[in-house]
């Protein structure tokens, strides 16, 4: 299923990761952080950041994206049986 997440990066990645450790960010190959969030955690997450950011993008799936993900997941389950 698709998920909400925020993509963050900073010139000082060590400080950014330390500030966001409790959110258990996923680290992409290029070092950018991907952090899942719920509607009620976005402000809490962003308010903790003191490190200047070079990237900040929110990903909130559109209805079409959620539908494609759902159909793909159901199709994959049908093939596995």
N, C-alpha and C positions, 0 to 999 in steps of 0.2 A: 504494500500500500504506500502511497506517496505520503510525505510528511512535510511539516513546516520546519524550516531551518534557516539559520542566518550564517552567512559566509563572512569571515573576518580575516584580515591580515594587517600587519603592522611592520614597520621597519625593525622594531624591537620585538621580535617574536617571543623571546624568552619571557619578557615581562607580561606580554599579552596572555600567554599560556598560563603563567602563574596566577594571574588575576582571574582566569576563567576555569581553573582546575576543577572546581566543584561541579561544573556543568558537563564535565567529561567530553570535551570536544574531540571530534574525529579529525585527524591530521591527514590532509591530502598529500599526494606525492610531492606536490610543489610547495608544501609547507603551509598552505592556507588552511584555516580552521573552519570546520563545518559543525555547527552546534544545533541539534534539534531543540525546538521550543514549542510550548503550548501558548495559547493566547495570553495567559496570565503571567508568563515568565519573560516575555520580551523586554519589558521595561526594567525588570530586575537585572536581567543579563546586561543590557546596555548601560545601566547606571553604575555598574561596577568597573567599567573600563576607564582607566585613567591614561592609558598608553595611547598616543595619537595613532589613528588608524589610516591605512592606505587603501583598504577595501572594506566596504560594509554593504552587503546585499541581503535582502530578505527574500526567501523563497516560500511562497504560499501557493500551493498547487491550485490551478484553475479547475473548474468542473470537468472540462475535457480531459485534463491530465489525470484526474482521479478516476474517471471512467476508463480510460485506456489502461491504466495500471490495474484496475479491478478486472477488466476483461482479460488482460494478459495473465494475471495470476490464476484466474479460473481456467483458462486454456492450458496453462502449464500443469495444473493439478489433474486435468482430464487426461493429458498425455502420459502422466506418470503412472496411472492406474492400469 
